Amino acid sequence: MKKILALVVVATAAAFAQSSSYTNTDLVGNWKSKGCETFTIGGQTGFLKRDFVFTAKTWQLEYTMFADPSCNVPLFTNKIRGDYFLGEATTLANTRKITWGQNAKFITPHQPDILAVLNQTGCGDAKIGLNLEREISVSGCMAFGVGSVKDYPQEFDLLKLEKGQLFTGLRKENMNLEVNRPTAIYEFPLVR
């Protein structure tokens, strides 16, 4: 009986290792939200669309926040890019740890009220107007939850690749600390 149990454990471990054996090369390309996504973080509900671009070593995420659950009224767009490190497999099927290096950050206001808040809170160059991208790598933009590259140089997350769909971890606050790495997967997939 012990031999059978040991074989089952070894076979299960081998299957688990294979299911999470994707590499950086498997991520290369453009991954987008299938539709409007709803999320809740810190008691706040929001709506967004995400667009990831991967090379074998770098990533870029451009996400737009919307005022409505149909994603028809854009509020602002954040863009973050840097290097990434695909880490070890987790106990979740087809899931690995990932660390998002962050070396450049940008924000684009799409509504006059958002532009006003950016200008009042010192988020980038106030001379840059509506629907124009402004760099916030040095200053960050804490009014919109974006820390500077210096204060928030990386983020600890999960990545799941399954059946041609890519999933990230369920968002938490302060993911720049490894202790806050998600333990669950965000339900909305990204597709090529």
C-alpha positions as CSV (number, residue, x, y, z in Angstrom):
1,M,0.0,0.0,0.0
2,K,2.9,2.4,0.8
3,K,4.5,1.7,-2.5
4,I,1.2,2.5,-4.4
5,L,0.7,5.7,-2.4
6,A,4.3,6.7,-3.1
7,L,3.8,6.2,-6.8
8,V,0.6,8.2,-6.8
9,V,2.4,11.1,-5.0
10,V,5.3,11.0,-7.5
11,A,3.0,10.8,-10.5
12,T,0.9,13.7,-9.2
13,A,4.0,15.8,-8.5
14,A,5.3,15.1,-12.0
15,A,2.0,16.1,-13.6
16,F,1.9,19.2,-11.5
17,A,5.4,20.2,-12.5
18,Q,4.6,19.7,-16.2
19,S,1.4,21.8,-15.9
20,S,3.4,24.8,-14.7
21,S,6.4,24.3,-16.9
22,Y,5.7,27.2,-19.4
23,T,8.5,29.6,-20.0
24,N,9.0,33.3,-20.9
25,T,8.9,32.3,-24.5
26,D,5.3,31.0,-24.1
27,L,4.3,34.5,-22.9
28,V,5.7,36.4,-25.8
29,G,3.0,38.5,-27.6
30,N,0.0,40.7,-26.9
31,W,-2.6,39.6,-24.3
32,K,-5.8,41.6,-23.9
33,S,-8.9,41.6,-21.8
34,K,-11.8,39.6,-23.4
35,G,-14.2,42.4,-22.3
36,C,-14.9,44.8,-19.5
37,E,-13.6,43.5,-16.2
38,T,-14.9,44.3,-12.7
39,F,-12.7,44.3,-9.6
40,T,-12.8,45.3,-6.0
41,I,-9.8,46.4,-4.0
42,G,-9.8,48.2,-0.7
43,G,-13.6,48.2,-0.7
44,Q,-13.8,50.1,-4.0
45,T,-15.3,48.6,-7.2
46,G,-13.8,49.5,-10.5
47,F,-14.0,48.6,-14.2
48,L,-11.1,48.2,-16.5
49,K,-9.6,46.7,-19.7
50,R,-6.0,45.4,-19.7
51,D,-3.5,45.1,-22.5
52,F,-0.2,43.2,-21.8
53,V,2.8,43.0,-24.2
54,F,5.5,40.5,-23.4
55,T,8.9,39.9,-24.9
56,A,11.1,37.1,-23.5
57,K,12.5,39.5,-20.9
58,T,10.2,42.6,-20.7
59,W,6.6,43.3,-20.1
60,Q,4.3,46.3,-20.5
61,L,0.8,46.7,-19.1
62,E,-1.6,49.4,-20.3
63,Y,-4.8,49.4,-18.5
64,T,-7.7,51.8,-18.8
65,M,-10.1,52.5,-15.9
66,F,-13.7,53.2,-16.8
67,A,-16.6,54.9,-15.0
68,D,-19.2,52.3,-16.0
69,P,-19.5,48.5,-16.1
70,S,-19.8,48.5,-19.9
71,C,-16.4,50.2,-20.2
72,N,-17.8,53.0,-22.4
73,V,-16.6,56.0,-20.4
74,P,-12.8,56.0,-19.9
75,L,-11.4,57.8,-16.9
76,F,-7.7,57.4,-17.2
77,T,-5.0,55.0,-18.6
78,N,-2.0,53.8,-16.7
79,K,1.0,52.2,-18.5
80,I,3.8,50.4,-16.6
81,R,6.8,48.6,-18.1
82,G,9.9,46.8,-17.0
83,D,11.6,43.4,-16.8
84,Y,10.0,40.4,-15.3
85,F,11.1,37.2,-13.6
86,L,9.0,34.1,-13.9
87,G,9.5,32.1,-10.7
88,E,8.6,28.7,-9.3
89,A,5.4,26.8,-9.6
90,T,2.8,27.3,-6.9
91,T,0.2,24.8,-5.5
92,L,-2.4,26.3,-7.9
93,A,-2.7,24.4,-11.2
94,N,-0.7,25.9,-14.1
95,T,0.4,28.8,-11.9
96,R,3.8,30.3,-11.3
97,K,5.1,33.1,-9.2
98,I,6.1,36.2,-11.2
99,T,7.9,39.4,-10.2
100,W,7.1,42.5,-12.3
101,G,10.0,44.9,-12.4
102,Q,8.8,48.4,-12.8
103,N,11.1,51.0,-14.5
104,A,8.7,53.3,-16.3
105,K,5.2,54.6,-15.5
106,F,2.8,56.8,-17.3
107,I,-0.8,58.1,-16.9
108,T,-3.2,59.6,-19.4
109,P,-6.3,61.5,-18.2
110,H,-9.5,61.1,-20.3
111,Q,-11.9,63.3,-18.3
112,P,-11.5,66.9,-17.1
113,D,-12.1,66.0,-13.5
114,I,-9.3,63.4,-13.7
115,L,-7.0,66.0,-15.3
116,A,-7.8,68.4,-12.4
117,V,-6.9,65.8,-9.8
118,L,-3.6,65.0,-11.5
119,N,-2.7,68.6,-11.6
120,Q,-3.7,69.3,-8.0
121,T,-1.8,66.3,-6.6
122,G,1.5,66.7,-8.6
123,C,1.1,63.7,-10.9
124,G,3.5,64.5,-13.7
125,D,3.8,67.6,-15.8
126,A,0.7,69.9,-15.3
127,K,1.3,71.4,-18.8
128,I,0.3,68.1,-20.4
129,G,-3.4,68.1,-21.1
130,L,-6.4,65.9,-21.6
131,N,-5.9,62.6,-23.5
132,L,-2.1,63.1,-23.4
133,E,0.3,60.8,-21.7
134,R,2.5,62.1,-18.9
135,E,5.4,60.3,-17.3
136,I,5.1,59.6,-13.6
137,S,8.1,57.3,-13.1
138,V,9.8,59.7,-10.7
139,S,6.8,61.3,-9.0
140,G,4.4,58.4,-9.0
141,C,0.7,59.3,-8.7
142,M,-0.6,58.1,-5.3
143,A,-4.0,59.8,-5.9
144,F,-4.4,56.9,-8.5
145,G,-2.5,54.3,-6.5
146,V,0.7,54.4,-8.6
147,G,3.9,54.6,-6.6
148,S,7.1,56.0,-8.1
149,V,9.7,53.6,-9.6
150,K,11.9,54.3,-6.6
151,D,9.2,53.6,-4.0
152,Y,7.5,50.7,-5.9
153,P,10.2,49.1,-8.1
154,Q,8.6,45.7,-8.3
155,E,5.4,43.8,-7.7
156,F,5.0,40.2,-6.6
157,D,2.2,38.4,-8.4
158,L,1.0,35.0,-9.8
159,L,0.6,34.0,-13.4
160,K,-1.5,31.2,-14.7
161,L,-1.4,30.0,-18.4
162,E,-4.1,27.5,-19.3
163,K,-5.8,26.6,-22.5
164,G,-4.6,29.7,-24.4
165,Q,-5.7,32.1,-21.6
166,L,-3.4,34.1,-19.3
167,F,-4.5,35.0,-15.7
168,T,-2.8,37.2,-13.1
169,G,-3.2,37.0,-9.4
170,L,-6.2,38.5,-7.5
171,R,-5.1,42.1,-6.7
172,K,-4.2,43.1,-3.2
173,E,-2.9,46.3,-1.7
174,N,0.9,46.8,-1.3
175,M,1.9,44.0,-3.8
176,N,5.4,45.6,-3.7
177,L,6.0,43.5,-0.6
178,E,6.4,39.7,-1.2
179,V,4.3,38.9,1.8
180,N,1.3,40.4,-0.1
181,R,1.8,38.2,-3.2
182,P,-1.7,37.0,-4.1
183,T,-2.8,33.5,-3.2
184,A,-5.7,33.3,-5.6
185,I,-6.2,34.0,-9.3
186,Y,-8.2,36.9,-10.8
187,E,-11.2,35.5,-12.6
188,F,-10.8,37.5,-15.9
189,P,-8.5,36.0,-18.5
190,L,-6.4,37.7,-21.1
191,V,-6.3,36.3,-24.6
192,R,-4.1,36.8,-27.7
